[in-house]
Amino acid sequence: MADSLLARKYFDGIYIPLGLLVFGTAIVKREWTAYALLLGITLGSIKYYNSRTFPFATRLFRGTNPSPLTPAR
């Protein structure tokens, strides 16, 4: 069963860092707030996608799919 989007791991790993990024950007440079929000949503989406049970990027970069050009041992 999947975790709720209100689970603590999402607050600690996605929502709070996103809020701090946007809030800090709004304090320092208000014009960049929209870009900070877009960046935060992008990074949060990547983190959410990779925290699933079978993350695609982890399997892809771990080398479990050998290249067809790699010689057999």
C-alpha positions in Angstrom: 0.0 0.0 0.0 1.3 3.4 -0.9 2.0 6.1 1.6 -0.3 9.1 1.9 0.9 12.3 0.4 0.5 13.7 3.9 3.0 11.2 5.4 5.9 12.6 7.5 8.6 11.5 5.0 7.0 13.8 2.4 6.9 16.7 4.8 10.5 16.2 5.9 11.9 15.5 2.5 9.8 17.5 0.0 7.4 20.1 1.4 9.5 21.7 4.1 12.6 22.1 1.8 10.4 23.5 -1.0 8.8 26.0 1.4 12.2 27.1 2.7 13.5 27.5 -0.9 10.6 29.6 -1.9 10.4 31.6 1.3 14.1 32.3 1.3 14.0 33.4 -2.3 11.1 35.7 -1.6 13.1 37.4 1.2 16.2 37.8 -0.9 15.0 38.4 -4.4 11.2 38.6 -4.9 11.5 38.6 -8.7 13.0 35.1 -8.6 10.2 33.5 -6.5 8.5 32.0 -9.5 11.7 30.4 -10.7 12.4 29.0 -7.2 8.9 27.5 -7.1 9.5 25.9 -10.5 12.9 24.5 -9.4 11.4 23.3 -6.1 8.5 21.5 -7.8 10.9 19.9 -10.3 13.4 18.7 -7.6 10.5 17.6 -5.4 9.0 15.6 -8.2 12.3 13.9 -8.9 12.7 13.0 -5.2 9.1 11.7 -5.0 9.6 9.6 -8.1 12.9 8.2 -6.9 11.5 7.4 -3.4 9.0 4.9 -4.9 9.4 1.2 -4.4 11.1 0.6 -7.8 12.8 3.9 -8.8 13.7 3.9 -12.5 16.7 6.2 -12.3 18.4 4.2 -9.5 18.2 1.0 -11.6 19.3 2.8 -14.7 22.4 4.4 -13.2 23.3 1.4 -11.1 24.4 -0.6 -14.1 21.9 -3.4 -14.0 21.2 -3.1 -17.7 24.5 -3.9 -19.4 25.3 -2.3 -22.7 25.1 -4.6 -25.7 28.6 -3.5 -26.6 30.1 -4.9 -23.4 31.9 -8.2 -24.0 30.7 -11.3 -22.1 33.0 -12.6 -19.5 
